[in-house]
Amino acid sequence: MTSAMEIYQDLTDRATNALWARDYDTVLGLLALPYRIATQDFDLLHESEADLRDALVHYRDFLEHSGAQDFHRIATRAAFAPETPDRIEGEHESYVLRGGQYVVDRYVSTQVLLRDKGVWRGVENRSRVRNANCTLLSPDILRRLAEREHREKAAG
């Protein structure tokens, strides 16, 4: 694989398939910490594997509870960053389906991949969807962060 589009779609496919199979170790192996997940209403930098695993488990549970039978992510563009051949910036469309119908409206995400020692890993995913409609970010993690921020402000 030499083109940015091939690399991007391959990593996206492997992560999607592993998430669907609840193979969180494989998904985590395709991502690098810190890993940013952003939606239209939240932006969260996951700095620990435990928090990122919680986010993955929560999103997979959301897919199941929403009645999804299929989950696909199709690359629409990808390019090596002009400043470095070790960075790919791309975009993909996500499809959460049941019986060929949308469970969640199709949404677009941008993703950044970095190559470290010859291995490509995702470092950022920004989705054009509200977390309130498609919970990419775990409400439990968001609640813990809000509580910590509140304690820090109260402390001074």
ABEGO torsion letter per residue (X at the ends): XABAAAAAAAAAAAAAAAAAAGBAAAAAAABBOBBBBBBAABBBBBABAAAAAAAAAAAAAAAAAAGBABBBBBBABBBBBAABAABBBBBBBBBBBBGGBBABBBBBBBBBBBBBGGBBBBABBBBBBBAAABBABBAAAAAAAAAAAAAAAAAX
